[in-house]
């Protein structure tokens, strides 16, 4: 969402819809897979929204006996306030206001930098800046999870939003997000232009993809 929302309850319900989709339709699982693969302990989650991905990573770390700590960064104070409340003050979560294209951290400050369902909000020049910053701050790899663009994905997402929720924001933003999303080959081109060393993209279930570096 690129604009302020006048009704906070409506935004919170929209974030709950996104959390449901991330949990059951392939948003969290690929990110968790990459975090496990790398053995990351310090993570920056850019465009953290309601904090559901960050909280899932911390909980997964606890189950594995790993001290995983996540810094949640978002450019929306409303989002950060909701995320703090929804995640219950977990000491392993930190919340920071900031812009993805200008991350307020030094080089290689985190093991892994994640970014879920945010890349499609950026036009190519800004997307390239975002990816460059993710690569700069990640010691091991950035991990970007997003939708993929196709006619089938648009139709399925439009129908899903109409059937599963009455939330105005979800019904508007879900199919629009697919329309704005990048195809995997386009995401790879952006990552290479942003200076990623060996970018690779993996198609995921439910019209998603995961972009990582090496």
N, C-alpha and C positions, 0 to 999 in steps of 0.2 A: 504494500500500500504506500503510495507516494504522497498522500495528502492527509492533513489532519482530519480527524473524525469528530463530529459534533456530539455524538452519543457514546460515552465510554462503554456502556453495557453492550452496545452493538459491536464495538471493537473487540471486547473481551469474548463475546460469543463467536466472532469471526476467528479469533486466535484458537478457541477451543475446536472449531472445525478443522483448522490447519493441524492442530495437534493430533486429532483423530486420524486425519489422512497420513500424517507422518508416521504414526504408530502402526497403522494397519495396511497402508498402501505404499510402503517402500521408501519412506523418507529417512527414517532413522537407521534401519538395518545396514545400508551400504556405508554410512558414515561410521557406524560402530565397527563394521568389518575392517575399515581402513585404520581406525584408531588401534584396534587390536593388532593388526598386522605390523604396524610401526612400533608398537609398545609405547606410545605417547603417554606422557604423564601431565604435561602442561599444554593446554589447548586454548586457543582464542576462537570464539564463535562469532563471526561477523554477520550482522543482520539477524540477531538472535531472536527477535520477535518475542513470543511468550515464554521463551526459555526451555521449551520442551526437549529440544535436541540436547542442549547442554545438560539438563537434568538427567536425561537418559544415559548419557556418557558417564556421568558421575556415578549413577546407580550401577551401571555395568562394571565400572572399576571396583566398586565395593564388593560386588559378587565375586570378582576375580582376585580380590585381595590386593588391588592396585590403588594407590593414592592418586586418583585422577582429579585434577583441578581445572576448572573452566572459567575463563573470563568472557562474559557476555557483552558484546558491543553492539549498540544500536543507535541510530540517529534520531529516534523518536523517544522523547521523555515519557510519553504515555505508554509505549511498549515496555520500557524499562520498569516503570512503576507496576504494571500488570505482572511482568515476569518476576519481580521481587516477591510480590504477593503470592503468585501461583506456585513458586518453588519453595516457599516456606522458610526462607532465611537459611538455607544450607550454607555452611561455612566454606564448602569447597567451590562455591559459586561467587564470582565477583562481577559487578555490573558497572559498565563504563559507557558514557555518552561519547559518540564519535562518528566520523564519516569513514566508510570503507575505502574511499579513494585516498584518504590521508590518515592512515592509522597512527595513533599517538604512541608508538612503541618502537624500540630499536630493532636493528637487524637481528634475525634469528632469535627473537625474544621468546618464542613458544616452540614446543616440539612440532605441533601440528596446528594449522589454522583451518577451521571449517567454515563453510558458507552454504546454507541450505535455503533453496527457494528465493534467492535474492538476485542471482545473475541476470535473470530476464527483466529485471527492473531497469537495467542499464543499457543505453544505446552503445554501439560498438566502441567508440572512443573512450567513454567512461568505463565500460566493461573491461577494456584493456588496462586502464589505470587501476581498477579494482584488483584484477588478477596480478598485476605487477606488485601491488602492495601485499597481497596475500603471500606471494612467493618470497618477498623480502623479509617478512616477519616470521615465516615458517622455517625452522631449522631442518626438519625432515621433509615435509611435503604439505602443500595446501590440499584440501579435499573439498571440492565443490559439488554439491548435489542439486540438481535442478530438473525441471520438466524438459521434454523434447517436443518440438513443434511438428505437427502433422495434422491432416484433416481428421483422421481417425481419433487422435488424441483430443482434438477440439470437440468433436461430437460426443465422445465418451465423457469428457469433463463437464460439458454443458449439461448432459443428462444427469450425471452424478450430482451436480450441485442442485439441480431442480428437485431431485428425489430425496436427498438426504438432509436438506436444511432449508429453513425459511429466512435465513440471515441475508439481508440485502447485499452486504459487502461480499460475502462468499459467492453468492449467485452471480454477482457482477465480475469479481476479480478472478475467480477460478478459470473460466474459459478465456478471459482476456490474457491471463498469464500464459496459457498455452500458445495463444496467438503471438505473444511477444517473445516466446522462448526461442532459444537457439537450437539448431540441429547439431548433432555430435561433431560433425566435421567443422562446423562454424566455431564451436567451442574450442576445438583443437587449434584452429587458426588463430583465435584470440589469445590462447595460452602461449603459443609460440611467439606471437608478436609481443607478449608481455615478458618474454625472457625466461619462460619455464624451460628447464633443462631437457627433460624427456617426457613431455606430457602424454598421457594416455586417457582414453575415455572408454567407459564401460556402460553399455546399455543395461538398464534395470527394468524390472517389472513395472507395470502401471505407468508407462510412458515417461520414465525418468532416466536420468543418466548420472554417472559419477565421473568427475574429472579430477585426476591427481597427477603428480609429477614424479614419474619413475616408479 
